[in-house]
Amino acid sequence: MSQRPYQGGGQRPGQEVGWVPKTKLGKLVQAGEIVSMEEIFTQGMRIKEPEIVDTLLPNIQQEVLGIGFVQKQTDAGERSRFRAIVAVGNGDGYIGVGEGKARQVRTAIDKGTIQAKLNVVPVRRGCGSWECRCGRAHTVPFSVVGKCGSVRVHVLPSPRGLGLVAGEIPKQVLRLAGVKDCWTRTLVQTYNVVTQQDWVA
């Protein structure tokens, strides 16, 4: 039995379509007028298409930091989905973290990867350790503090060859960012609810 010829419009079955940019930045990247991520951040432009990162950082890597199961109560009942936290980086000064939710794990990871690419930022590196002073970009140039909720993470410069003194997940993020040596410290406040008895006191 002969196969009917394809008569529909758009993409043919099994045919790959190249990237068609929709934003001004995407068109500049595709035309070759912007050739590095540094130019984007210097001009203060915002990345709205993940293909921009794929083009300018062809060696970008992806790490799934965690997968969880979340539920939401709706009028029709409970709605269950998977949540994936994904980090991307080129191991040379650029890192991005994103979150994706979907009914399928694979779809949640794909959404998280896209969001992480849209959140890519440059990471300043240097040799901020007074014990080393080698002048190479192997650690952070100074002490850095990140805060989210009640959690504070301190990243301290360390001498060359020490490695990453951190937990497993921070190690993955620091490696993707291109940081090879550092100390880390985490401060967490687990109870911060003020009750009525505290008000009276």
CORHUMO-V845535 format. One record per residue. SS is DSSP state (H for helix, E for strand, - for the rest). D_FIRST is the distance of its C-alpha to the first C-alpha in Angstrom with 2 decimals. Layout:
SS_D_FIRST / SS_D_FIRST
//
This chain:
-_0.00 / -_3.80 / -_6.57 / -_9.31 / -_12.51 / -_15.39 / -_17.94 / -_20.37 / -_23.77 / -_25.52 / -_24.15 / -_20.61 / -_19.06 / -_20.72 / -_23.04 / -_26.75 / -_29.26 / -_32.83 / -_35.93 / -_37.04 / -_40.70 / -_42.08 / -_45.76 / H_48.41 / H_48.87 / H_45.18 / H_45.15 / H_48.28 / H_46.82 / H_43.61 / H_45.76 / -_47.92 / -_51.10 / -_51.47 / -_50.92 / -_52.57 / H_53.02 / H_56.75 / H_56.46 / H_54.71 / H_57.47 / H_60.22 / -_59.15 / -_58.75 / -_55.13 / -_52.89 / -_49.51 / -_46.93 / -_43.69 / H_42.89 / H_41.16 / H_44.66 / H_45.82 / H_42.75 / H_43.50 / H_47.25 / -_47.27 / -_44.33 / -_45.89 / -_46.26 / E_46.00 / E_45.31 / E_47.13 / E_46.61 / E_50.19 / E_49.57 / E_47.23 / E_48.69 / E_47.79 / E_49.11 / E_49.36 / E_50.15 / E_51.56 / E_50.04 / -_50.49 / -_47.36 / E_48.65 / E_48.40 / E_45.81 / E_45.08 / E_43.78 / E_44.03 / E_46.24 / E_45.89 / E_48.58 / E_47.28 / E_49.32 / E_48.17 / E_50.30 / -_50.46 / -_53.47 / -_55.53 / -_57.03 / E_54.26 / E_53.31 / E_51.52 / E_51.16 / E_48.83 / E_47.92 / E_44.60 / E_43.87 / E_40.62 / -_39.24 / -_37.41 / H_39.45 / H_37.01 / H_36.98 / H_40.78 / H_41.14 / H_38.94 / H_41.05 / H_44.20 / H_43.17 / H_42.57 / H_45.93 / H_47.66 / H_46.51 / H_47.86 / -_51.14 / -_51.68 / E_55.38 / E_57.52 / -_59.82 / -_63.25 / -_64.17 / E_67.32 / -_70.11 / -_72.23 / -_73.87 / -_77.57 / -_77.24 / -_74.77 / -_75.12 / -_72.77 / -_71.31 / -_67.67 / -_65.00 / -_64.49 / E_65.70 / -_66.56 / -_69.44 / -_71.29 / -_71.15 / E_68.28 / E_68.09 / E_65.00 / E_65.35 / E_62.93 / -_64.51 / -_67.31 / E_65.91 / E_67.39 / E_66.07 / E_68.40 / E_67.11 / E_70.00 / -_70.07 / -_70.69 / -_71.62 / -_69.05 / -_67.75 / -_68.30 / -_64.64 / E_63.35 / E_65.69 / -_63.47 / -_61.22 / H_57.67 / H_56.00 / H_58.56 / H_58.05 / H_54.32 / H_55.11 / H_57.95 / H_55.89 / H_53.16 / H_55.97 / -_57.40 / -_60.63 / -_61.63 / -_65.07 / E_66.61 / E_68.41 / E_67.16 / E_68.95 / E_67.66 / E_69.91 / E_68.67 / -_70.49 / -_69.09 / -_71.41 / -_72.36 / -_72.76 / -_76.17 / -_77.21 / H_79.85 / H_82.35 / H_82.04 / H_82.87 / H_86.00 / -_87.05
//
